[in-house]
Amino acid sequence: MPRLITLSRAARLVGVKRGALQTKIQQGELRTFEGELLLADLLQTYPQTQVEDTTMLERVEHIMEQAVNKIVRPANDDVPDSDTLAARILALGQELAQARQEARRYNDLVTDLKQKLDELGPAAEKTQEQTFNKLKDWFTLALAATETQADDSDFIAREAFLRVMAAQVRILPSGHEFFIEGSDSILEAGLRGGLALDYGCSNGNCGKCKAKVVSGQVKKIRPHDYVLSETEKGLGYILTCSNTAVTDVVLEAEEALGSHDIPQQEIDIRVKKTECPDDHVVILHTKTPRTSRLRFLAGQYLSLKLDGLPAQDCSVASCPCDDMNLQFHIALDKQDPIANYLDETARTNDLLTLEGPVGSFALNENSPNPLVFIAQGIGFASIKGLIEHAMALDVAEKIYLFWIADSDETHYLNNLCRAWNDALDNFEYVALETAASEHPGDAIMERLSPDSPTDFDYYLCGDDKLRAGIEQFVESRAIPATQFLYEKI
């Protein structure tokens, strides 16, 4: 029977982005069956994939250590260490994979033998000896072919090992997937993976994170005050903030599919720190209460309030995957009371109030296209949130960032962008001077060539002049309007 594997697990297994696999599916290099890939096709497409024992051990060492510490140890504490246990699991997985592979081969051989016998049966004109010799010759060749088949046991063993170390969760009806490593709750892992799962308090009081287990096994890891009815329990409902996945799990759960699904909130936050990377901007780092986190979509903005001062609209410059630690970039302006307060008098643990979020400048998560982000000045704040969200989702095959500013000094997080550029194979950063806003399409085409500009999704945060230049570029290149999204600074 053909062995199938989910797209997310296949990407982790061969070490590529989901977007890269989606491209190969579109090009016909990989076949899909109800959303899953054929493992044999994956191995053929990525023949260089091998089991990297050391790397895998490093990735799961802390998980194994936690597991070992929970074992009831004998008096002399005479048990193997985590590295030894992990190595033994890997070795057993390889042995199992080899045995399963051999069993599968011989099962196929027996099936073919039966079919051959059925074909030879009606041949009455042939003598028994002729029939036997023909069958013997066929069987000898078939057996030799079976023994020389490519050995994919290491590949299968690695996939089995990953299943031991990380459970995969699939959400219905969206089909979104993420992995749970260690003892994270389903909600924590889902948010970290970039999903906009429905939740409220995140500590078991409100019940908004309620979901139905369709298949798989979950485990309660913390108590909750919210009471599920007996009917709900019988139907398989759980709170995702209080449960983790033991095996691969399929859940029916609510997700925010757009800004209309995000509720308006008013939350008190605390100042963690402020910093001024240059003379034009102050970066505000804040923290929400654990029981009252901010639900928002990357790219949205909200109102920042301080007693006695006018409210200040500002974009969230961080990813929803870390909903407790929020970052804001605010232009330094002597006429802006909140900017002056943050620059001159703000102290750690000062209390501020957030209202929102607002806006529909959000990532199209269902698009398979590579991404082009264009930021102008402090418009980088909302673009930064979108980029971090795209990284958390891990779906974009390629990400470009074009940041237009007055001078090198006003690319105020230039080092961060360069770090992304150096660390990520699929990320390219281009710092541009203000003059580039006159003809932004030229700089973009220089980097995107030889790819077609119609193959990308474009996200722009800038002023009206820059928008006009980008829209001219979009129209001249026949880029569909659905692939261009704009937010004004």
N, C-alpha and C positions, 0 to 999 in steps of 0.2 A: 504494500500500500504506500503511495507517495507520502513523504513526510513534508508537512507544511509548517511555516513559521510566520509569525506576525511581522509586519513591516518594521515596527519599532525595535523588536528584538533582533531582527536581521541587521538593522543599522548598527546596533551595539556590537553584534557578533563580528562583523567585518570592519568595524571602525570607520564608518562613513556617515554622512548626514542622511536623514530620511529623504530630503530633497533629491539627493544623488540617486537613490533607489527609485524614486518616483520618475525621474528623468529616464532611467533605463527601462522602466515599465512603459512609458509613453513611446519610447523608441523601439519597443518590441524585444528588447534583450532579456527581459525577465517577464515571466508569466504570473498572473495572479488568479487565485481561486477563492472567491468570496472574501477578498481583501487580504489574503495571505499568500506568501510566496512559496514556491517549490524549493525545498532545501537543496536538491540536486542542481537546480538552475543557479542558485546563489553560489554554490561551490564552483561551478563551472565559470561563472562571471568573475569571481574573485579567487582564483586558484592559489594566490599567494598567502591566503589566510591560514595561519597556523596557531596552535595553542601556545600562548606565551605564559608559561607557568609563573615566572617571577612577577610579571606585571599583574597577573590575576591575583596572586597572593598578596601583593601590596594593596590592591584595591579593596580586598575583603579582610585584611588583617584586623582592623578595629572591630568589624562585625564578629569575626571568629573569637576575638578576645572577650567581647561581651558575652558570647555564648558560653565560652569556657568558664567564665566567672560565675555563671548561673548553675553550673553543674554541682551536684552534691558530691564533694570530694571526700575520699577516704582520709583516715587520720594522718597518714604519712604524706598526703598531698601528691601521691605518685600517679600523675596523669600526664599525657602528652601536652606539649605547649600548642598554641594556636597555629603556628606554622606547620607543625607536624600533622595536626588534624586536617588542616586545609590541604596539605600535600596528599594525605591519604584519601580524602574525598575526591580529589582530582584523579588519583590513580585508579580508584574504584570506578569512577565515571568513565575513564578510558577503557577499562576492562569490560564494563557493561556495554559501552558503545560498540566495541569490537564484537562482542557476543551477539548483540542485536543485529549488527550489520551482517555477520555470517549467517545468522538464522534467517534474515530477510533474503539473502542471496539463495540459500538452499530452498527456501519456501517458493521462490520464483522458479527455481529449477524444477521442483516437483510439479508445480502447476504447468510448466511447459512440457514436462514429460507426459503428464496425463493427456494434454492436448495432442501430443505426437502419437500416443497410443490410439487415441480416437481416430486420428487420420489414417493410421496404418491398418486399423481393424477391417474396414470394408475391402481392402486390396486382396481379394480371394485368389486372383491369378498368380500372386507371388507365393513362393514356397515359404515354409516356416523359417528355413535357414536364411533366405534372402531378407525376409522381414527382420529377423533377429540381427543380422549383420548391419542392415541399414540403421536400425535403432541404436545399435552399439556405436556405430561411427558418429551418429548425431550426438549421442550422450557424451562421448569422449570430447568432442569439440565444445559442447555446451559447458561441460565441467571445467575445461581449460579456460574458457572465456570467463567463467565465474571467478576462478582463482586469480585471474589477471586484472580484474576490475579495479578501478581506482579506489584506494583505501581512504574513505572519508570519515573513519572512526574518530580521529582527533578532532575533526570539525564538529561531529555530533557530540563528542565528549565535552567540548568547550561550551556548546549550546546548553547541554545538561547542567554543567557547572554554573553557568549564569542563572539558570532557573533556580538553583539551590540558593544562590546568594542574593537574588533580587526578584521579588514577585512583580508581575505585570498587572496593572489594573486597566480595564477598558470600560469606558463610560458610554452608556446608551441614553438617548438615541444618537448622540453626536459622533460616536466612534472614536473619540479622542483617547489616547493612551498615555500612560506614564508608569514609572517604576518606583517601587518602594524598597529602599535599602535600610538595613538596621531596624530600629524600632520606631520609626516615624509613623504617625497616624496617616490614614488614607487622605485626610484633608490636608495635612501639612505637605505630604509628598505631591499631591495634586497641584497645590498652589505653587510649590517650588518648581514644578514641571511646566508652569505657565498657563494652567487651566483656570478659568473663572468659575469655579464651583460655587454653588450657593451656600452661604453660611452667615452666621450672625455673631454670636459671642465667642465661638471657637473653644469653649470650655464646658460644653455639655449642659447648658442651661436653657437655651432657646429652642432647640430642635430644628432649626432651619437647615442644618446640614444632613437631614434625614435622607437616606438612600435605601434602595432595595437591592439585596444580593440576588442576582440572577443565577450565578454559578460560582463555584470556588468556595474556599474556606477563609473566614475572617476570625480575628481574635480580639476580645475586648482588652484594652491596655490601660484604661483609666475609667473610674466611675463617672457617672453623669446624673444630674438632678432631674433632667427632663425624663418624663415617664412615657415609654412606648406602650400602647395598648396591647392586649393579648392578641388581638386580630393582626396588628402591625407586626408583632413578633412572629406570628405564624406565617405571615407573608414574606418574612425575611428582611424586614426593615431594620436598619442600624443607624447610629450616628457616626458619620465619618470622622468626626473630631476625636472620638473615643475608641476607635477600632483600627487595627492594622490588617494587612493581608498576609495570610499564612501561605496560601498557594496563589497561582494566577486567578484573578477575580474579574467577573463582569458585573457591573453595577448599573442600575437605572438611577440617575441623579440629575438634578436641575443644574443648569449652567447658564451664565449670562452670555447671550448670543449677540448683544449689542448694548449701546448706552441706555436704551430703554429698559433693560433688565437690571440696571444698577440703581438701588434706592438712594434717595437723598439722605445725607447723614450730617449730624453735627457732633463733632468729637473734640474733646480737649486733648491737646498734645503737649509734650514737654520738650524744651530745647535741649539737645544733646551737645551741640557745639555749632559755632559759626566760623567760617573762614573766608578770606578775601584773596582769591588767586591772582587778581589784578585790581586795578583802580576802578573797574567798571561793573563788577558784580560781587555779590555776597552769596555764599552757599550756606544754606540753612539745613542742618541735620536735626531731625526730630524723632521722637518715639511716641507711639500711641500706647494706651493701656492694653494689657494683654487681653482683657475681656471686652474691648471695644476697638477693634481694628478697622481700618478704612478699606472698604470695598471700592475698587475703581478699575478702570481699564487703562492700560498704558496709553499715554498721549492726552488724557483728560486733564482739566485744570479745576481749581476750586478757589474759594475765598478764604484768605488768611486774616483772622481778626485778633485785635489786641484791645483791651479795655481803653476806651477814650480816644481811639484812633480810627480813621476811616479804613474800611476793609480793602485788602489788596488781592486782586486776582493773580494767581500764579500757577504754572503747570507743575505737575508732579514729575520730578526728574529721576524717578526710580521705578523699579519694576514691581508689579502687583505680586510677584512671587515672594517678596519680603514686605508684607503688609503692615508690619509694626514699625519698621525703620523707613521713614519717608524723607526725601531730599527735595529741596526747592532751590532754584536759582533766581535771584532777584536783582534787577538792575539797580545800581547805586545812583540815586537821584536825590539831590539836596531838597527837592520839593516833595519828596515822598516820606511821610513820617515813619512808616513801618521799616523802610529801607534804612533810614537813619538810626532807628532804634536797634535794628539787627547789627548795624555796623559799629555802633558806639556804646550801647548800654546793655545789650542782651547778655544774660548769664545762664549757665547750666541750670536746668530744671525750671526755668521760667515757663509760665503757662500761656499757651495760645489756643485759639479755637479755629477749627476747620469747618467749613460748610461746603457741601457739594457731594459728588463731583459733577462737572458739566462738560459737555462737548462730545463730538462724535469722531474726533481725529484718532482713529483706532486701527490697529493692524487687521488686515483681511487674512485671518488665520487659515482659511480654506483655499487660498490661492497657492499654487505650486511654483509661482514665479520667483526668480531672484529679486532682491530688494535694493532699491536705490533711495537713500535718505539724503535730503538736502536741507541743511540748517543755515540760518543767517543770524550771526551774533548770538544773543541770548535765546534765540529760538532753538538752540541746541538742547535746552532743558527737556522739552517734550520729545524731541528726537532721541535723546539719550534713553528715556523711558521706553520708547518703542524698540530701540535696538536691544536693550537688555531683555525685553519681553521676547523678541525674536530669538535671542540666544537661548532663553529658557525653554522655548518650544522646540528648538533644534530642528527646524524644518527647512529653513532657507539654505539652498545649495550655495548661494553667493550673496554677500552683503557689501554694498558700497556706501560710504559716508563722504559727502562733500560738505565741508564746513566753510562758509564764506564769512570773513571778518575783516575789520579795518586794517589790522596788521597782525604780525605774529603774536603780539602781546595779548590780543583779544580772543585768540583761540585759547580761552582760559583753562580748558582741560585738555590741552594738546598732548600731554604725557599719557593720559588715560587712553586717548584715541590711538596713539602710537603703540601702547601696550596691547590693545586689541589687535592692531595690525600685525604686530610681531608674534602674538601668541596663537592667533586663529588663522588657519589655512584658507578659510572661506571669506575672510574679511579684508577689505581694502579701504584705507583712509586717505583722503585728499584734502589738504588744507589750501584754501584759495583766498586771494586778496579781494577786497571789495570790487575792484575793477572787473572781476569775473562775473559780477551780477549783471553787467551790460549785455553779455552774450553767454549765459550759463550753459546753454546747450553745447557749445564748442568744447568746454572742459569735460562735460559728461560724455560726449561722443568719443573723445580721445581715449577715455578709460574703458568704455564699454566695447569699443571696436575690438574684434570683428563681429561681436554678437549684434543681433538686431535689437534696436531700442524698444520694439514692441513686445519683447520677451520679458520685460521687467515691470514691477510695480513701483510707483514713485510716491514718496512722501516728502512734502515740502512744508517747512515752517519758516516764514520770512515775511517781508513787507509786500505791499501791493506791486511795487516796481519789479521785484524779483519774481513774483507770481506771474506777471505779464510776460516776462522773458521765458519762463519755463512753459507757460501755456503755449507760447508761440512755437517753442521747440516740440511740444507734444503734438500740436496740430500739424506741423510740417513733416513730422515723422509718422503720421497716421497712428499714433498711439491711442488705444481706446480710452475714453474718458473714465471708465470704471477702474482704470489702472493708475489714476492720478488723484491724490488726496492732498488738500491744502489746509493749513491752519495759519492764521495771521498772528504775528508777534503781538 
